[in-house]
Amino acid sequence: MRLLDALVNARLRWTAITNRRDLAPRRDDRRIPVRVVGRRIEAHDNDVVSLRFAAVDGRALPAWRPGAHLDLELPSGRLRQYSLCGDPADTRTYRIAVRRIPDGDGGSAETHRAVEVGTTLFVRGPRNAFPFAVPGYGSPATRLRFVAGGIGITPILPMMRLAHSLRVDWTMLYTGRSRDALPFLDEVAGFGDRVTVRTDDRDGLPTGAELLRGVGPDTAVYCCGPAPMVGVIGAAVRGMPGVELHSERFSAPPIVNGTPFEVELARGGEVLAVPADRSVLDVLLAQRPDQPYSCRQGFCRTCKVRVLAGAPDHRDTVLTPAERAAGDLLACVSRCAGERLVLDL
């Protein structure tokens, strides 16, 4: 195992390794060496590829539940999160799907370009920031509505399968730019008339009322997709008494009540201006492109930094009081309650 770790780590950038040195170990941060055993194009526009992983040593993989995701360590050292979209009953393989984003930060393009059958990688997790509570098995709801936008189908698929196997009353609306852009259409079609597919090129941009048509009291809504879609659903649900909303979106949340401040990098001496509408992480990445990050939503902890001076404005939901007291701060969402933070960077 030590030899395998050394061989795989040799392919990672030195800067990525050193910049992870201060991350505190957590039980769900275990690194699992896996090999790609399956690769398949999942959308007709060729922009979505699914990957299947098996443990290098052939062992059973850690269990997971619908809504869970993996951290994938790419050959370059980039760390990216992808929802598990296979079957939790399959203890030997994990499946994820990745949409290629041409103007993104390079993670999806690298996955499409450099990760082939036979590639050896590390994954971390699984862990779950989008847990699924089934009616009658932990949820007071009596029915379910799933809404997926494009690649947002990935965490929804295992939820649909579980709801179907338990004979729960459920429906699903699947939306995207066009049918060619929608992955896993063949799997979704297997659920018959429980699923409605609508596309922007044929039906126009959806409203919250359209996405939630037929939803009544005692319904739990699970949605995943672009931030605008999740936003219109959230606005609609606020006017629907008795409807639960559970959501996951692709992008960082908008900054609310942001004010400008400065961050000082103690080791290098640089002082960086953080505008009211940008995060500490955004500004750090412009100065140090190898600064580690992943979810950009305040739950994975990858971007954690240590505050040496200043008053943090914590906006995450995962750091404990003890961690905050020790100076930990998540750079992707948290800010400064004063004029300057001094970071141990």
N, C-alpha and C positions, 0 to 999 in steps of 0.2 A: 504494500500500500504506500509506503514511503517513497519507493522508486516511482510509482505511478504519479504521486503528487508532484514529485520533482520534475518529471517529464512534462506534465501539463502546465505547471507553473512557469516553466522555462519559456513558454509561448506567450505569456502575459507581459505587458509593458511594465518595466521597472517602476515607472511613476505611479501606475495604478496600484501596484502592490504596496509601495511605501505610503501612499495616501490612504490606504485602508488600515494602517497599523494601529490607529487609535480607536477603532471601533470595538466597543465592548462585546465579548462573546455572549450570545443568547442561545437558549435551547433550540430555537427554530432557525438558527444561523448555521446549522451543520452543513458542511459542504459534501455533496455526494458526487463521486465520479460516475459519469454516465457516458454511454455511447449512442450515437444516433443510429437507430435500427430501421427507421422508416421516414420517407420524405415524399410529400404529395402536394401537387397544386390543387387548391380547394375552390378557386373562383375562376370563372371563364376569362376574366381580364388578366389572369396570371399574377395578380398582385398579392395573393394570399397563399402561403405555403404552410402546411402542417408538418410537424416534426414529432417523431416518436422516440423516446429515450428508454433505454434499459440500463440497469446497474452494470458497471464494468465487471464486477465480480459475480454477476448472475443472481444476486440475492433479491428477495422481495423488497420493493420500495416502500417508504413510509406511507401510511394510510392518509387519505384526504377526503374532504367532503365538498359537495357542490359549492362553487363560489371561491374556492381556493386558487392560489397562484404560486408560481415558482419564480425565484430569482435565477436568471440564466447568466452565467459568466461567459462572455464571448471571447474568442481567441485574442482580440485586441486588448482585453481587460475591461471593456465596458460591462456594466452590470445592468440588466434590464429585466422587467417583470412581465410575465405572460400568464394569463389564466389557463388553468387546466381544463381541457374540454373533452377528455376521454371518459372512460367509465371507472368510477371509484372502485368497482369490484375487481378490476384488472390490477393485481398487485405487482405485476412484472414490468409494466410499461407506463410511462406518462405520455400524454399528448398535449401539445400546445399548437397554436396557429399564430402566424405573424403576417400582418399586412405591411407591404413595402411602402414607406413614406419617402418619396424622392427628395423632398425639401426638409426632411427631419434632421435629427442630430447624428445620424449614421448607424444607429443600432439596428434598425430594421433592414437597412441596405446590406449591412455586414452579414446578418443572419441569412438573407437570401443568397448572398454571393459566396460566403465562406463556410457555411455549415452544410455538410453533405452526409449521406449515409457513411458511417464509419468514423466520423469526426468524434473525438473524445473531448468532453467538456465537464465543467462542474455546475451543479445546480444547488440552490439553497432552498430550504423549506421542506414541504409546502407549509404555507400559513394562509389564514383566511381573513380578509378585510371586508368580505361581502357575504356573510353567512346566510344560509337559507334555512328558515324555519317552516316546516311543512304544516299546513292546517291539520289539526288533530294530533300532531306530533311535536307540539311546542309553540304553535301559533293559534291565537283565538279566531283567526279568519276562517271562513268556510270555503272560499274559492280563491283562485290565483289568476292574475293577468301578468304575463311576461311581455316585455317590450325590448326588442334588440335593434340597435342601429349598426348595420355593417358588421365589422369585426367584433362588436359587442355581443354577438351571438355566442362567443366562446364560454363565458361563465354561465350563460343561460342554458346551454345545451344539457349539461348534467342535471340542472334543476328540472328541466322539462322531463327528462328520462325518469327521475325519481318520482316526480308528481304523477307521471303516467303509470309507473309500476305500482304506486300506492292507490291508484284509482281516485285521485283527488280531482275535483272539478276545476279545470283550468283551460285558459285560452292564451294565445300568443299572437302578437303582431310583430312582423319582421320587416324592417324598412331600410332603405339605402338609396344610393344614387340611381342604380339600374340593376336589373337582374344579373347582368354579367359581373357586377361588383360584389354580389352577395355570396359569401362562402357557405359551404355545407348545405346548399339547397336540397341536395338529394336526401340528406338525413332529416332535415326539417320536414320535407314532403311526406316522410314516412308516418307523421302524426296526423295526416289527413286534414279534415276540416276544422280541427281545433286551431289551426294556424292560418293567419291571413298575411299574405305578402303584398306590400305596397312599395312603390318606388317613386322617387322624385321626378324622374323623366316622364313618367306617365300620369302621376297624380298630383305633382307639385309638392312643395314643402309641407309636412304635416303639422297640424295644430295639436295642442294638448287634447282638445275634445275628440279629434279623430283617433289619436293614439289610445284613448281611454274609452272609446265608444262601447257601451254595454256594461261598463264597470259600475257596480252598485255597492251599497254598504256591505261590510263584512268581507271585503276583498283585500288581499295583499298584492300590491303591485311591485314587481321586481323588474328594474330596467337598467340597461347598460348601453352606452353609446356616446356620441359626441356631446360636449357640454351644452350646446343649444337645445338638443333634444331632451336631455335630462332636465334642463331648466324649464321648458314649456310643460313637461309632465309635472314637475314640482309645483308650478304655479296653478295648474289645473286641479291637482289633488288637494291643495289648500281650501278649495271650495267644495270638497266632497266629503262630508262627515262620514265617519266610519270606515274610511279607506286608508290602509297602511301604505307607506312608500319606502322601498328599499332600493338604493341606486348605487351605481358605480359609473364613473365617467373617465374618459381618456386623458383629459388635460388637467392642469393645475387649476384650483379654484381661483376666482377673481379676488384681488386684494380689496378688502373692505376697510374703509376709514384709515387708509395708509397715509403716513406722513414721512417726509424725507429725513434721513439721518446718515451717519457715517459709520463705516466699520474700519478699524485699524488692524492690520495683520501684524501681530507682535513680533514674529520672527523675521519678517522681511522689512517691516517699517512702512509699508504702503498704507495710505489712507484712501478708501474708496467711498464714493458717494452713492447712496442707495435712494433712488427716486421714490416718490409716494406710490407709484404704480408698478414697481418692480421688486422682486424678492432679493434677499441676501444671496441666495444661490445663483440667481441670474447674474448678479454683479461679480460674484466670485468666479464664475465660469468664464466671464469675459477676460479676467486677469489670469486665471489658472484653469485652462481647459480640462486638465486631468483631475479636477476636484470630484470626488465620488458622489453619485446621486442615483436615484432610481425612480421612485413613485411620483415625486414632486407634489404630493398631496398630504404629507405630514403623518404617514403611518409606518413607513418601512424602516426608518432610522438611518438609512445609508448615508445621508448628508449631515449627520450629527457632527457638530463642532463644539469646542469648549470655549466658554466666555470667561475671560480673565478680569474684565472690568466693564461697568455699564449696567443698565437695567433692562433685561430682556422683556419683551412682550411675547409670551409663549402663546402660540396659536395652534399647537398640535393637540392630539388627544391620546398620546401614547406614553409620553415621558412621565415617570413617577415623581412625586414631590421630592424624593431623595435625589433623583437624577437632576432635577431642576436646581435644587439647592447646591449640587456639586458643580453647576455651571454648564450643564449640557443644554444645547439648543439645536433645533432642527432648522437648518438654513433655508429650506424650501418654503416654509410658511410663516415662521416666527419673525418678529421684528424687534425694534428698540423702543422702550418707553421713555427714552431721553434723546440726547443728541448724538451719542457715540457708543458703539460696542467695541471692545478690544478682544480679538479672537486669537486663540492659540494656534496660529497658522503662520 
